[in-house]
Amino acid sequence: MPETSVPVYNLDEIPVLNPRDGVVQRVFRGSSVCVSFAELHPDMKPSPHSHPWEQIFMIMKGRVKLHVGDQVFDMREGSFVRIPPNVVHYSEPPLPEDGVALNLDIFSPLRPDFFPLTAYQTDDFGTSTPAELSPDATQGR
């Protein structure tokens, strides 16, 4: 079996995205999953949305209120919630006294709209090219 070269990445080296004011995001992908690391700042504006992907939302630092459908969760460090596909959800900004919150999101299956955001990755292994990007697939970030 041929040997595969596996690169290592560091969060500090992943390109920074600013999908909206108050959110600083970095995205990484595998063959069937996307991971998003996001800084949620107190000046962030809530952005209710839904998408066809399952999402695991975890707070690694700080605290925010997370709305999922009709439920509201007080998310603190170490809290995580599994968000079903096509359910409206959003987080409120952290309170100024709580500072910046660090959020880890895991999306499954692989989000085709995130694929261009991970173009920096050199480890394809022939397994992580998503289906053709469609206009609908690029909505709902």
C-alpha angles and dihedrals in degrees: 000000000000116000115249121218110228117195125210121227131199123211090231090059098049112104113263119236127195104200090173140346112299096019124100111184140184122189132204129177141202128189094282106009141057125210123202125193111197135182108213110203127201090247091058116125116224113250113194110204145144133210138181094254129094109240133199110203118198132175110216096175134011126003140273138168111250120203117204113175105308094339127095121200128195098222117200133168109311096016119128137178132194108227115203120227117272095016117129111243141160142159127238116231117266115261113261091244090055092053125204117350121214112219127190116199125188118196127194134224104028110281109231090203089061094051095086088049090061097049088119089071113100097187106090101142085189090275107091108059106120127217117281111298112252127193089248092053093060094058127085102045 
